[in-house]
Amino acid sequence: MDAFYASAEQAAKPSLRGKPVVVGGLGPRGVVATASYEARRFGVHSAMPMAQARRLAPNAAYLVPRFALYRSVSDQVMELLGRLSPLVEPLSLDEAFVDLEAGGTADDTASALEIGRQLREAIEAVTGLSGSVGLAGSKMLAKIASEEAKPDGIRLIAPGTEREHLAPMPVRTLPGVGPATADHLRRAGMTTVDDLAEAGEAELVRLLGKAHGASLHRMANGLDDRPVVAERDAKSVSVEDTFDMDLHDRVRVRTEVERLADRCVQRLRGAGRSGRTVVLKVRRYDFSTLTRSETLRGPTDDPAVVREAAARLLESVDTTGGVRLLGVGVTGLADFTQEDLFAQAAGERAAAVPPEDAAEARPQDDTGGHEGAAEREAGQQGRGNAEQLAARRWPAGHDVCHEVHGHGWVQGSGVGRVTVRFEEPGSPPGRVRTFRVDDPALRAAEPLPLVRDAPDYSSWPASRPKSRSGAGSPGAASSP
């Protein structure tokens, strides 16, 4: 999808259409998740520190991610892709590989282009957003083609033209070539993909080692035989949060670990999976990162089992210096659960989780906010944290509903007030009103669909696009 998070926010908020929008963590350590194309003109890009983005584009709208909305839109897109082939490999919420050959939906370049055109139309009709499609005979080339197609386009790398197409591109175009590898290759006189192909496999192996050198030589020649792997073959499910300020209180750290464990299980269940190994990730104040894991007796999708395993893992980690990031994951995925673990969890749960702590272990949203923990800190540290509490309760960009004014979204909060713009997808730009942060008429709300009356694509594609040429068919598509 094109600038997915930012585009979804622009579609949901009519007043932001055509304006610079930046989505990401808004705290001192926040980073940019996505910038709209309007914001990119100012130099803002993904993974940039949010403080730097604010300096480059001070008048942009800065919003906290709404993952519930993004997952909902992603599910709609993935459903469309699943109608093209049984082999769909999601890379993230906004990108996936599709094996068109396995789905029998394209038998030459012309029919592949036609199905790509239909897919883009379907995505826009169902979600209101644009997507770009790359078509090629391999995953690597399809990914490159989709990047070339952005925004809102379609690009095909025809069979037989792969080497020629790649030749002038910089070496960092290829997967696995990061800044360090690119610099190493540059010192050896190689800056383009053609330079790599001409250097030969032996030279690349000498420079980079056997595995990396041989793989890079193949890719430089347009060769990539990695198959499209269906979603159910994913190896792990995990979630993590970076905190605006280091966490020092051990009780707070444990509460956050339990919250992350619940979110992880939500994702696990959403994928219809269970897992056997629980993994805890802790990044400390000095940027050192520790991981701990525990393998259970059998696969589970019980939040209590995962929560308790993560808490046990935390016991072996020294957090006295402060914690910047926490993560909980589950590996060893399976399609079934070990029933006796449920009985074990039921007994342990009553003993291990006091009633006053149970509420703090409930699943929260993906913004990293936890109102109960924030309230405790505000009480301990005084008025200075009142603004943090308000920001957590009313994150910028999140949905609200007012008893009189209806649906809207938070523009900002501070000094005991929250500012709301009342508008929704498809409406004209709405009016702005300000309320007390504790106004009983104002409450958090779920995101509204971006398209209210989306057309029915349950029978799409009606038939395989007819061939109009004798050329070979691309085997993979990267979309959106």
N, C-alpha and C positions, 0 to 999 in steps of 0.2 A: 504494500500500500504506500501511497505517496505521503511522506511526512505524517504518518498515521495518527499519532496522538494529537498533534496540533490540528490536523485536518478534521478529526472527529470533534474537537472542541469548537472549531469554527462553524461546523455544521450544526452543532447543538446550541450555539450562541450567536444569533444573527448579527449582533452588534460587533462581532469580531471578524466577520467575513472580509477578506481583503486586507486585514491588518496584521502586523507582526504579533505572533503568539509563541511563547516559549513554555514548554511543559517540563517539569522536573522538580527536584527537591529545592525548596525555597529557603532552607536554613543556611547558616554560615558555611557548611560543608556540602551544600547541595550541588548537583551537577545537572546539566541539561540532558533530558531524555530525548526530546524532539523539538526542533524549531521549525516553524512554518517557513514556506519559501519567502514570504515577505521579511521574516526575521533573518533569514540567511543572507539577504542582501547587505545586512549590516555586519556580516562576518560571524554571526552566531551559528554554532553547529553542535551536534550531539557530543556528549562526553566533556564539553567545556565546563569549567567551574561556573556556577551560577553568578557569582560576583563579577566575573569577567563579562558574562553575557549582559548583565545590567549596565555595565559601563559602555558596552558597544551599542546597545539598544535600550536606552533608558525609558522610552515611551511604549515599549512592547507590553502586552498583557502576560503576566507571569502566573502560571496556574499549577496547582498540585495535580498529579495524575489521578484519573478516575478509572481504575482498572476494571471495575465492574462494567462500565460502558465499553471499554476496549475489548474485553473478553466477549461480550455479547456480540459486538460487530465482527470480531474475529471468527466466532462460531458460525455466523451467517456466511462469511466468505469461505470458510473451510467446508461448509456443507455444499456450496456450489462446486468447489474443487473436487469433492468426493463424488460428484455426479459425472465427472470426466474420467475418473480412473479409480481403481481400488488402491492404488499406490500413491498416497499423498504423504509427504514428509514435511511437517511444519518445522521451520527454523525458529520461529518466534510467533508472537501474536499477529504480526503483519506480513509474514513471508513464508512461502512453502514451495517445495518442489513437487511436480506432478509428472508421473510417467504416462504420457499420452499413448504410447504404444501398448502398454498393459491394459489401457481402457478401450483400445480400439476406436478412439475418437479422432484420429488423424492418420492418414496413410501417405501423405506427401507434404511438401512445403506449403502448397496452396491451402490444403485443408487444415493444416496446423495454424496458418495465419487466420483463417476464417474462424476456427474455434477460439483463438486468442481474442479476436475482435468481439465475438459473442460473449466471452467471459468478461471482458471489460464492461460491456453494456450491462450484463447481468449484475455485476458488482455495484455499478452506479445506481441501477434501478432498485436494488434491495437495500443498500446501505446509504446511498446519497454521496458516497465518496469515490474518488478516482483511484485506479490501480494501474500499474504498469506491468506488462507481460514480456518476458524474454523467452525466446524459443531457440533450442539448439539440441545437438545430439548428446550432450552430457550435462551434468549438474554444474560443473565449473563454467562452461560456456553459457548456459542458460542464465546463471547468476550475473555474469558480465553483461549479457544482452539486456537483462532487466534493468541494470543500473544505467545502461546507455539509453534505455527507453524512457526513463524518468524525466519530467513528470508526465503522467497521463498518456503513455504511448505504448507502442508495441515494436519489438525489434527481433529479427530472426537472423541467426548466423547460419547460412546455408551449408549443407554438407559439402565437404571438399574445399571450403574457404577458411577453415579454422586457423591454420598456420598463418596465412596472409592477414587475417583479421587481427590476430594477436600481436603480430610482429612489431608495430610501432609503439605499443603500449608500455608504460613504465613497469619495471619488475614488480612493484608493489601491487599491481593488478592481480597477480596470482595468489591463491590461497597459501598461507604459511610464510609469506614474505613480509615480515614486520620491519620496523625501522632499523634494528640492528643488522638483520640479514641483508637488507637493501644497502646499508652502508658498507658492509663487508663486500658485497658484489660490486658496488661502485668503485671501491679501491682496487678491485681486480679488473676494472674497465668495462663492467657490464651494467648498463642502465636501462635497457629495453628488453622486452621478451625475446626479440629476435637475437639479441646478444647472447642470451642464455641458450637458445636453440643452436646457434652457431658454435658456441663454446664446446659442445659435446658433453656426453654424460660423464666421461672420465674426469674432465676438468671440474665439473660441478661436484662430483663425489669427493675429489681432492679438497675442494674448498669448504664443503658443507657436511661431509660425511656421507656414508653410503645411502642410508634411507632417505634423508632429505634431498641429497643431490640427485639421486635417481628419480625421485618423485617430481622434483622441480623440472628436470629435463623432459619428462613425459608431458607435463602440463604446458611447458613452453612450446611443445609441438602440437598442442591442442588435444592431447590424449588424457582422458579421465574416465576410468571404467567403474567408478563408484556407483552402486545401484541406488535407486530411490528406496528408502526404507520407510515403511508405514509407521504411523504415529505410535502404534501399540508396541513397537520395538524400542521405544525410548528406554534408556538405562537408569534414569533417576528422575526424581521430582524434588525441587528445593525452593526455599524462599530465604531472603535475607534483608536486613535493614541496616542502613548507616544512620547514626544518631547525630543530631545537631551539636550536642555536647557529650563528652565522654560520660559514660555511666559509671558511678563509683559505688552506689548502694547495692549490696549483694542481693537484697530482696527484689529490687527493681530489675536487676539483671536476670534473675530467675523468672520473674513475671514475664519479661520480654521473650525469654526462651520458650516458655510455655505457650505464649501467644503465637510465636512463629511456628511451633509444632502444630498447633491447631490449624493455622493457615496452610501449612504443608499438607496436612491430611485432607483439607478441603480440596486442594488441587489434585491430590492422589485419587480421591473418590470421584472427582470430576472427570478424570481420565479412565475411570472404571478399573483401577489397579489397586494392588496392595504391595507392601514391601517388607523385606526382612531385615535390612540393616539401616539403623538410624545414625545420621552423621551430624555432628555439631561443629560449627565454624565460629571462631572467636578472633576478631582482630583487635589487638590491644592498643593502648595509647601511643606506643612507640612504632606502630604499623607492623609489628610482628603478628603473624597469623598462625593460629593453632587449629588443628582439626582432630576430633576424637570420634570414634565410631563404636557402635555396639550391635552385634548380630543377635537377633531374637531367635526363639525356637522355631518360628515359622512366619510366613508372611501375614501382615495385619494391615487393616485400614482403620483401626480403633484409635481415636485421638488420645485417649487416656494412656494407651500403651506407648505411643510415640512421645507423648508429653513426659511421661515418667522416665523413659529411656534417655531423653534429651537432658532432663534434670540430673539424672545420675552421671551423665557425661560431664556436665558442668561442674560437678563436685571435684573433679580432678584438675580443674583449670584455675589458676591464680588470676583474679580480676582486680586485685587491690589497686593497681596503678591506673585503672580506668579502661573502659571498653568503647571502642569506636563503632564496631560492627558486629552483629550476631547473625548467624544463619543456621537453619535446620533443614536437613534433607533426608530423603529415604532412597535407598538403592536396593538392588536385588529384587526388582519388580516382578510381580506375578499377577495372574488373573484370578486368584482365589485367596481366601484367608484361612488362617489356622484357628479353628473355633475355640480350642482350649485357652487361647490367649485372652479371649473375651472374659471368660470366667475369672482368670487370673487378674485381669484389669479391674473387674468389678469389686473384687475383694480388696485389692491394693488401693483403689481409688478412695474408698471410704476412710482408710487409715492415713493415706498420704496427703490428701487435699482437704484441709479444714474448710468448713462452709464459707468463712469470710474470704478465703483465697479462691474459691471456686469461680466466683464471678469474674475474677481477674484473668482467668484462664480461657475465657470464651474467645471465639474467633473475632478478630477485628478487621477493619478495612485495610487495603493495601497501601495506605499512605504512611504507615508506620506509627500512626497515632494510637495512644492508649489513654483514654480519658481518666480512668481510675488512677493510673500511675501519675499522670500529670497533676491530678488534684492533690495527691499526697505530697508531691514535690512542691506545689504551690503553697501548701500549708506549712511545709518545713522551711522553705526559703523565703517566704514573704511575698510582698506585692510584686516584686520584680518578675515573678513567673506568671502573674495573672494574664499578661499579654500572650505568653506562650500557650496557656490553657485556652484562651479565646481562639488563638490560631489553630489549635488542634480540634477544637469543637466546630469551628467554622472555617475549614481550609479553603483558600482562594480557588475558585472555580467549581466547587462542589455544589450539588443540587440542594435546594431548600424548597419548602412550600409554606405559604402564609395563608392563614384562615380567610383573609379578605382578598389579598392580591394574587393568590395562586402560585404557580410554579416559577422559580427563578434560580439564580446562581449567585454565589458569594463573590463579590468583587474585592473585598478586603475586610479586615477587622482590626480594632485597636481602640484604646482609651475607653473600653467598656461598650463599644458600638460595633455593629456589623452592617456593612453596606451590601445591598442586594439589588441586582438588576433583574426585573421580572420580564422574562421572555423565554421562548422554548423553540425547538426545531420547527422551522416553517413559518414562524411568526415574524412580524416586523420587529426591528430593534425596539427593546422595551425601556420603560422608565426605571430610574434608580431611586431607591428609598433606603433610609437608614433606621436601624432599630437598636434597642439595647440588646446586648449579647444574651440576656436571660429572658427576652420577650417570650411569654408563653404561647403567643400566636404563631411563632416561627419554629419550624422543626426541619430536621434533615429529611431528604427525600431521595428516592431512587432515580437514576437517570432515565429520561424518556427516550423512546426509540427515535433514531434519527430520521426514519421514514415511517410515517404512520400507516399508510395503506400500501405496503410493498407488494408488487406483482407476484403471482404464484409461479415459481420455477420448478415445481415438483416433477414436471415431465420434461425438463430440459436436461441435455439436448435431445430434441425430438428424434433425430437420426444423425448418423455420422456424416459430417460434411463430405460432399462428393469431391472426388479428385478432379483437378483441372490441369494436371501436368504429370509428367512421368518422373519427376525428381523424387529423391528419397525423403523420408519423413524424419524430422527432429524427434528424438526420443524423450526429451525432457523439457519441461517448461518451468521457469521460475516465476512465481506469481504470488501476490501482486507485486 
